[in-house]
Amino acid sequence: QVQLVESGGGLVQAGGSLRLSCAASINIFSLNAMGWYRQAPGKQRELVAAVTIGGRTNYADSVKGRFTISRDNAKNTVSLRMNSLKPEDTAVYYCNGERGGLGYWGQGTQVTVSS
């Protein structure tokens, strides 16, 4: 069983920064990819950023140039650095890990950006 635990959410003013962290209960080398998704009220969950085991990254167009995803294989964590935050970034952010065609989710962490 894979457990993912997010931390680092909170309330920030527009233009500010936050860093989210996701700790995995297993060696993340066993996960093909890890990513961050978000879900705003009344909207579908969407991919924000992902990183493969090989280090290749992928970002939603709306966050390119502002967010950076990284993985620390020694600590079994994946982080999301969020800069220049906008009110439309407000959402619950979820960590995701994929292995063998199965997806695993954290419990989510709230990010609120005030205008």
N, C-alpha and C positions, 0 to 999 in steps of 0.2 A: 504494500500500500504506500502510495506517495502522498506525503503531506506537504503543503505549501503554506507558509505563513507570511502575510504582508505586514509591513509597518511603514510609518513615515507620512501618512496622510495628515490632513489638517486644513486649517483656514488660512488663506493668504490673499493679499491684495493683488489686483491686476498688475502685471509687470514683475511680480515676485517669482521666487523659485522654491521648489520642493524636491526632495529626493525620496523616492520610494524604494523599499528593499523587500526582497522575497527570499526567505530561507527555505531550502528544501530538506526533507528528512532523509534523502538519499544522495548518493554521489551524482551530481548533475551531468556527468559524462554519460550516464545511462539514459538521459533524456535527449531525444533527437533535436528538439527545439524548446525554447522557453520564450514566453512573451507576456506582454501586458495588454489587457483589454480594459475597456471602460463601458459603463452603462449609465446614461443620464436618465432622469425620470421621464417616462413615456417614450423612451427610445430603445432601439435594439442594442445589444452588446456589440461593440465594434473593436477591431484590432487597432491598437495604438502603435505597438512596436514589437518586433520579435528578433531573436538571435538564434542561429543554428549552432549545433555542436562545433561546426567549423569556424564560427565567428562571423558568418554572413548576417547582416542586419537588414531589416525591412521596416519602413515607417509609413504610417498613414500620411497622406498629403498634408493634412491639417496640422501636423506636428513637426514636419520636416524642418530642420534648422533650429528647432527650439528644444526638442527632447533628444536624449541620448540614452540608449540601452546598453548595458554592459553586463558581463557575467564574470564572477570570480570563482573559478573552478576549485581553488583551494578551500574556499569557505562555503562552497555549495550555495551561492547566492546569485541572484540576478537583480540589478538595480535599474531604476529609471530616473534619470536626472531631467527635471522639467524646469526650463527657464522661460522667461517672458510669458508667464501664464496669463490666460484670458478667461473671462467669465464663462465662455463656452467650453472650457476645459473642465468645468464642474461636473463631477460624476463619481460613481463608485468605481475604483480601479481594482482589477482582478489580475492576479498572477496565474499564468497557465504553463503547464509542462506537458509535453507530448512524448509518449513512448509506446512503441508497438501498436500504433493506431489508436491508442486510448489517450484521452485528454484528462488532465487533472487540474483542479481549481483550488485557489485559496479562498478565504472567506470574504475577501474584499476590504478595501480601505477607502474611506471617504475623502475626496479632495474637493474643497469649496473655494472658489476664486471670487472675491468680491470686487465690484466695480468702483 
